[in-house]
Amino acid sequence: MSKARESLKNAKRIVIKVGTSTLAHAESGKLNLYRIEHLIREIADLHNAGKEIIFVSSGAIATGMNKLGIKVKPQTIPENQALAAIGQGVLMHIYEKFFAEYGQTIGQVLLTGENASDAHARENSRNSLRAILDMGAIPVINENDAVAVDEIKIGDNDNLSAIVAALIDAEVLIILSDIDGLYDGNPKVDKSARLIDEVSEIDSEIEKIAGGAGTKLGIGGMFTKIQAAKFATAHGVTMLIINGSTNGNLRRALSGEVVGTIFPKESD
């Protein structure tokens, strides 16, 4: 077991980011309630074990599309903002229901790019998140897509999760994907593609093999996850990419098992 994976056993503060591809069925676009419930049960159990969990969620636009019966994602910013506004409430209602069933209290936090770039807003965001954690609750963080034009773009939630992890001094960031981790090729088209267990340095070759956008529902591909890893590791946060569709992956990863791809923090 590598030093980086060994350190995961003692991680106290963990950011978990879930993408649309994990939350929704690929074919219908409707929410995958079975997957969501199992994921929340895992998170609740980690919280019961004494971990501080910060949950960063995508899916507002896809949920809004599902609510209105829209099959094809609109191209205009106002339409996407409207869908985000509609979907956000639906998604939070589902999270509230499932987390409550497992005895957990959640608090919604909506962030924009300003919360990362402006010093005053950044400090306020940090204090708010820490207060929620101190109260024993789980912050559920979404991008404020309904009003923040610049946030509706490829990779915003991957990068947001890295910013949040650095903001609150998390030890680990886990990004849940629809594949097992970073491969040396595209496993969806290349059956010989090999999973990369650990990336000690993010160089141009790693960025090259990361590829482009992901599924038709999600707005972040593997390349944006590599961008998130660069930011996170540079700020003292170890990052993992693991498959969000496999029950127990979170627990296995945090117990040090070789799951997904790990990006050790730079000090490692």
Helices and strands as residue ranges (DSSP letters): H 3-7, G 8-10, E 13-18, H 20-23, H 33-48, E 52-57, H 60-68, H 77-101, E 106-111, H 114-117, H 119-134, E 138-143, G 149-151, H 156-167, E 172-177, H 204-209, H 222-234, E 238-243, H 249-254, E 261-263
